[in-house]
Amino acid sequence: MKASVTYSIIVPMYNEEAVIEHTYERLKVVMDSAGQPYELIFVNDGSKDRTVELMKRIGDLDPNVRLIDFSRNFGHQIAISAGMDYAQGDAIIVIDADLQDPPEVILDMIDKWKEGFEVVYGRRLKRKGETLFKKLTAMAFYRVLRSMTNVDIPLDTGDFRLIDRKVCDVLRGLKEKNRFVRGLISWIGFRQTSVEYVREERFAGETKYPLRKMIRFALDGITSFSYKPLKIATYLGFFLSLGSFIYLLIVIYQRLFTNTTETGWTTIVGLNLLFNGIILILLGVIGEYIGRIYDESKNRPLYIVREVQGYESKETDREDTRVIEETERVKHYVR
């Protein structure tokens, strides 16, 4: 049995060769200063560059480093979930590899945790190096999400946060396939607080969240915690149907009392466009929810691990964790 670990730092990675060594160095300095046993869990989410090669070299030299290497890209939120499955610490901290979230803020989170808070999330006061479009869409997303759900998801926060062991264990018991981790942590509850910081410009490389992934992420967040889009679809169908009825009255008036319409054409085209639009909107909204039901029904594992480094065995050493109990269901190892 390894010595007990106080802090587990989870770092999801995807094509981070330009920054990962700097990330490791800053995290090591911060965690050495914390004065308690720690582990740095780097989760490779199917990188296509030299990220894994660099991390293996670092892991050979530093016994505090763990590497979880996925068989392919499963997504940022799944990488975080995998890190939590393997984490052995009493406090678990999630931080991205791009150094936009300063590792030094972890010490402030630890202080809050020692005061008795079980969730400590980073709240961004300012976002450096991001476009106006990114800032506006991010601001709009969190406010729309908060207005559409009954879960108090903090504004202007990301996945950069500390959670207590008990929170991590509860979170790992939630089996959604389309995961929105920050929302799940808010839903769980417990004593939560924040530390404020200025988000820095990305140290190197490029963003892993282009517009397409941002839209997908937003849909995951909204559909995971709200069924209001289904209600909106119903209301939209009602009002558009009402509008079409009014339009038909106008067409009838024009046909009977004016000569501005061509027989049959206006009515047919207007009705087709209107009702086809209504049907497509409703099908799209319903399809988002059905797609998620389909994902859940398949019951596939969240991720597949090619190999791990830094562990004595393919399971973690925590005897009271479900990682050992559910290894065959949650993980598959390809040697």
C-alpha positions as CSV (number, residue, x, y, z in Angstrom):
1,M,0.0,0.0,0.0
2,K,1.3,3.4,-1.0
3,A,1.5,6.3,1.5
4,S,-1.7,8.1,1.8
5,V,-2.2,11.0,-0.7
6,T,-3.7,14.3,0.5
7,Y,-4.1,16.1,-2.9
8,S,-4.8,14.7,-6.3
9,I,-4.4,17.1,-9.3
10,I,-6.2,16.0,-12.4
11,V,-4.9,17.4,-15.7
12,P,-6.8,16.5,-18.9
13,M,-4.5,16.7,-22.0
14,Y,-5.2,16.8,-25.7
15,N,-2.3,17.7,-28.0
16,E,-0.4,19.7,-25.3
17,E,3.2,19.0,-26.2
18,A,3.9,22.7,-26.5
19,V,2.9,23.4,-22.9
20,I,2.8,20.2,-20.8
21,E,6.4,20.4,-19.5
22,H,5.8,24.0,-18.3
23,T,2.5,22.9,-16.8
24,Y,4.2,20.1,-14.9
25,E,6.9,22.4,-13.6
26,R,4.5,25.0,-12.2
27,L,2.3,22.4,-10.7
28,K,5.2,20.7,-9.0
29,V,6.4,23.9,-7.5
30,V,2.9,24.7,-6.2
31,M,2.3,21.3,-4.8
32,D,5.7,20.9,-3.2
33,S,5.0,24.1,-1.3
34,A,1.7,22.7,0.0
35,G,3.6,20.4,2.3
36,Q,1.4,17.3,2.0
37,P,1.7,14.1,-0.1
38,Y,0.2,14.6,-3.6
39,E,-0.2,13.0,-7.0
40,L,-0.3,14.6,-10.4
41,I,-2.7,12.7,-12.6
42,F,-2.3,13.5,-16.3
43,V,-5.1,12.1,-18.5
44,N,-4.2,11.8,-22.2
45,D,-7.4,12.2,-24.2
46,G,-6.2,10.7,-27.5
47,S,-3.4,13.2,-28.3
48,K,-1.9,12.9,-31.7
49,D,1.3,14.7,-30.9
50,R,4.2,13.9,-28.5
51,T,2.2,14.6,-25.3
52,V,2.3,11.0,-24.1
53,E,6.0,10.6,-24.9
54,L,6.9,13.7,-22.9
55,M,4.7,12.7,-19.9
56,K,6.2,9.2,-19.8
57,R,9.7,10.8,-19.5
58,I,8.5,13.0,-16.7
59,G,6.8,10.1,-15.0
60,D,10.0,8.0,-15.1
61,L,11.7,10.8,-13.1
62,D,8.9,11.8,-10.7
63,P,7.1,9.2,-8.6
64,N,4.3,11.7,-7.9
65,V,3.2,11.6,-11.6
66,R,0.5,9.3,-12.9
67,L,-0.4,8.9,-16.5
68,I,-3.7,7.6,-17.8
69,D,-3.6,7.1,-21.6
70,F,-6.9,6.7,-23.4
71,S,-7.2,4.5,-26.5
72,R,-8.7,7.4,-28.4
73,N,-10.3,10.9,-27.9
74,F,-13.3,10.5,-25.5
75,G,-13.7,14.2,-24.6
76,H,-12.6,16.7,-22.0
77,Q,-15.4,15.9,-19.5
78,I,-14.7,12.1,-19.7
79,A,-11.0,12.7,-19.1
80,I,-11.9,14.6,-15.9
81,S,-14.2,11.7,-14.9
82,A,-11.4,9.2,-15.5
83,G,-9.0,11.2,-13.3
84,M,-11.6,11.2,-10.5
85,D,-11.9,7.4,-10.9
86,Y,-8.2,7.0,-10.2
87,A,-7.7,9.9,-7.7
88,Q,-6.5,8.7,-4.3
89,G,-6.4,12.1,-2.5
90,D,-8.6,13.5,0.2
91,A,-8.9,16.6,-2.0
92,I,-9.1,16.5,-5.8
93,I,-8.3,19.5,-7.9
94,V,-9.1,19.7,-11.7
95,I,-7.1,22.1,-13.8
96,D,-6.5,22.3,-17.6
97,A,-3.1,21.9,-19.1
98,D,-3.0,25.2,-21.0
99,L,-2.1,27.3,-17.9
100,Q,-4.9,29.8,-18.4
101,D,-6.0,28.8,-14.9
102,P,-2.9,29.7,-12.7
103,P,-1.8,26.7,-10.7
104,E,-0.9,29.1,-7.8
105,V,-4.6,29.6,-7.2
106,I,-4.7,25.9,-6.0
107,L,-3.1,27.0,-2.7
108,D,-6.0,29.4,-2.1
109,M,-8.5,26.6,-2.8
110,I,-6.7,24.4,-0.3
111,D,-7.0,27.1,2.4
112,K,-10.8,27.2,1.7
113,W,-11.0,23.4,1.9
114,K,-9.2,23.5,5.3
115,E,-11.8,25.9,6.5
116,G,-14.4,23.2,5.9
117,F,-15.7,23.9,2.4
118,E,-16.2,20.7,0.3
119,V,-16.3,22.4,-3.1
120,V,-14.1,25.3,-4.0
121,Y,-14.4,26.6,-7.6
122,G,-12.5,29.3,-9.4
123,R,-14.4,32.3,-10.4
124,R,-13.0,34.3,-13.4
125,L,-12.8,38.0,-12.8
126,K,-11.3,38.6,-16.2
127,R,-10.4,36.5,-19.3
128,K,-7.2,37.5,-21.0
129,G,-6.3,36.6,-24.6
130,E,-9.9,35.7,-25.7
131,T,-11.9,37.2,-28.5
132,L,-14.9,39.3,-27.9
133,F,-17.0,36.6,-29.5
134,K,-15.8,34.0,-27.1
135,K,-16.3,36.2,-24.0
136,L,-19.9,37.2,-25.1
137,T,-20.9,33.6,-26.0
138,A,-19.5,32.3,-22.7
139,M,-21.3,34.9,-20.7
140,A,-24.5,34.3,-22.5
141,F,-24.2,30.5,-22.1
142,Y,-23.9,30.5,-18.4
143,R,-26.7,32.9,-17.9
144,V,-29.0,31.0,-20.2
145,L,-28.1,27.7,-18.6
146,R,-28.8,29.2,-15.1
147,S,-32.2,30.6,-16.2
148,M,-33.3,27.3,-17.7
149,T,-32.4,25.0,-14.8
150,N,-33.2,24.6,-11.1
151,V,-29.5,23.9,-10.3
152,D,-27.5,26.9,-9.0
153,I,-24.6,26.7,-11.4
154,P,-22.1,29.5,-10.5
155,L,-21.6,32.1,-13.2
156,D,-18.2,32.7,-14.9
157,T,-16.7,29.4,-13.7
158,G,-15.2,26.5,-15.4
159,D,-13.9,23.0,-14.4
160,F,-11.0,24.5,-12.4
161,R,-12.0,23.6,-8.8
162,L,-11.3,21.6,-5.7
163,I,-13.7,18.9,-4.4
164,D,-13.5,16.9,-1.2
165,R,-13.2,13.1,-1.3
166,K,-16.8,12.6,-0.3
167,V,-17.9,14.8,-3.2
168,C,-15.7,12.9,-5.6
169,D,-17.2,9.5,-4.5
170,V,-20.7,10.8,-5.0
171,L,-19.9,12.2,-8.4
172,R,-18.4,8.9,-9.5
173,G,-21.7,7.2,-8.7
174,L,-23.5,9.3,-11.3
175,K,-23.4,7.5,-14.6
176,E,-24.5,10.0,-17.3
177,K,-22.7,9.4,-20.6
178,N,-23.0,13.0,-21.8
179,R,-21.3,14.6,-18.8
180,F,-21.3,18.2,-17.7
181,V,-19.1,17.9,-14.7
182,R,-19.4,21.4,-13.3
183,G,-23.1,21.1,-13.4
184,L,-23.1,17.7,-11.7
185,I,-20.9,19.1,-8.9
186,S,-23.4,22.0,-8.4
187,W,-26.3,19.5,-8.4
188,I,-24.6,17.3,-5.7
189,G,-24.5,20.2,-3.3
190,F,-22.4,20.2,-0.1
191,R,-20.7,23.3,1.2
192,Q,-19.4,25.3,-1.8
193,T,-17.5,28.6,-2.1
194,S,-15.3,30.3,-4.6
195,V,-11.9,31.9,-5.1
196,E,-11.5,34.7,-7.6
197,Y,-8.7,35.0,-10.1
198,V,-7.8,36.5,-13.5
199,R,-7.7,33.9,-16.3
200,E,-4.5,34.2,-18.2
201,E,-3.9,34.0,-21.9
202,R,-3.1,30.4,-23.2
203,F,0.6,29.7,-22.6
204,A,1.0,27.9,-26.0
205,G,-0.9,25.9,-28.6
206,E,-4.4,26.6,-29.6
207,T,-7.9,26.2,-28.0
208,K,-9.4,22.7,-27.9
209,Y,-12.9,24.2,-28.0
210,P,-13.7,25.6,-31.5
211,L,-17.2,26.8,-32.2
212,R,-18.5,23.3,-33.0
213,K,-17.4,21.8,-29.7
214,M,-18.6,24.9,-27.8
215,I,-22.1,24.3,-29.3
216,R,-22.0,20.6,-28.4
217,F,-20.8,21.4,-24.9
218,A,-23.6,24.0,-24.5
219,L,-26.2,21.4,-25.6
220,D,-24.8,18.9,-23.1
221,G,-25.1,21.4,-20.3
222,I,-28.7,22.4,-21.1
223,T,-30.1,19.0,-21.9
224,S,-28.5,17.4,-18.9
225,F,-30.1,19.7,-16.4
226,S,-33.3,21.0,-18.0
227,Y,-36.3,19.9,-20.0
228,K,-37.4,23.4,-20.7
229,P,-36.4,23.2,-24.4
230,L,-39.2,20.6,-24.8
231,K,-41.6,23.1,-23.2
232,I,-40.3,25.9,-25.4
233,A,-40.8,23.6,-28.5
234,T,-44.4,23.2,-27.4
235,Y,-45.0,26.9,-26.9
236,L,-43.3,27.6,-30.2
237,G,-45.5,25.2,-32.0
238,F,-48.6,26.8,-30.4
239,F,-47.7,30.4,-31.4
240,L,-46.6,29.5,-34.9
241,S,-49.8,27.6,-35.4
242,L,-51.7,30.7,-34.1
243,G,-49.7,32.8,-36.5
244,S,-50.5,30.5,-39.4
245,F,-54.2,30.7,-38.6
246,I,-54.0,34.5,-38.6
247,Y,-52.1,34.3,-41.9
248,L,-54.8,32.2,-43.4
249,L,-57.4,34.7,-42.5
250,I,-55.4,37.4,-44.2
251,V,-55.0,35.2,-47.3
252,I,-58.8,34.6,-47.4
253,Y,-59.5,38.3,-47.1
254,Q,-57.0,39.0,-50.0
255,R,-58.6,36.3,-52.1
256,L,-62.2,37.5,-51.5
257,F,-61.7,41.3,-51.6
258,T,-58.5,42.0,-53.5
259,N,-56.8,40.8,-56.6
260,T,-53.3,40.6,-55.1
261,T,-53.0,36.8,-54.8
262,E,-52.5,34.0,-57.3
263,T,-55.0,31.3,-56.8
264,G,-53.7,28.6,-54.5
265,W,-50.0,29.4,-54.7
266,T,-49.7,31.8,-51.7
267,T,-51.6,29.5,-49.4
268,I,-49.7,26.4,-50.3
269,V,-46.3,27.9,-50.1
270,G,-47.0,29.8,-46.9
271,L,-48.4,26.7,-45.1
272,N,-45.6,24.4,-46.3
273,L,-42.9,26.8,-45.2
274,L,-44.5,27.5,-41.9
275,F,-45.4,24.0,-40.8
276,N,-42.3,22.4,-42.2
277,G,-40.3,24.9,-40.1
278,I,-42.4,24.0,-37.0
279,I,-41.9,20.3,-37.5
280,L,-38.1,20.5,-38.0
281,I,-37.7,22.6,-34.9
282,L,-39.7,20.3,-32.8
283,L,-37.9,17.2,-34.2
284,G,-34.6,18.8,-33.6
285,V,-35.3,19.5,-29.9
286,I,-36.8,16.1,-29.3
287,G,-34.0,14.5,-31.2
288,E,-31.4,16.0,-28.8
289,Y,-33.1,14.3,-25.9
290,I,-33.7,11.0,-27.7
291,G,-30.1,10.9,-28.7
292,R,-29.1,11.1,-25.1
293,I,-31.5,8.4,-24.1
294,Y,-29.9,6.2,-26.8
295,D,-26.4,6.9,-25.4
296,E,-27.5,6.0,-21.9
297,S,-29.3,2.8,-23.0
298,K,-26.1,1.4,-24.7
299,N,-24.4,1.3,-21.3
300,R,-20.9,1.4,-22.9
301,P,-18.0,2.3,-20.6
302,L,-17.2,6.0,-20.4
303,Y,-13.7,5.5,-21.7
304,I,-11.1,2.9,-22.7
305,V,-7.6,3.0,-21.2
306,R,-4.7,1.9,-23.3
307,E,-2.2,1.9,-20.4
308,V,-1.4,3.6,-17.1
309,Q,1.9,4.7,-15.6
310,G,2.6,5.4,-11.9
311,Y,0.3,2.8,-10.4
312,E,1.4,-0.5,-8.9
313,S,-1.5,-2.2,-10.6
314,K,-4.2,-1.3,-13.0
315,E,-6.6,-0.6,-10.2
316,T,-5.9,2.2,-7.7
317,D,-4.8,1.4,-4.2
318,R,-7.8,2.8,-2.4
319,E,-9.5,-0.2,-0.9
320,D,-12.8,1.7,-0.3
321,T,-13.2,2.9,-3.9
322,R,-15.5,1.6,-6.6
323,V,-12.7,1.6,-9.1
324,I,-11.8,-1.9,-8.0
325,E,-15.4,-3.1,-7.8
326,E,-16.3,-1.8,-11.3
327,T,-13.1,-2.1,-13.1
328,E,-14.5,-4.5,-15.7
329,R,-17.6,-2.3,-16.4
330,V,-16.0,1.1,-16.4
331,K,-12.5,0.4,-17.8
332,H,-11.0,-1.9,-20.4
333,Y,-7.2,-2.2,-20.7
334,V,-5.5,-2.9,-24.0
335,R,-1.9,-4.1,-23.4
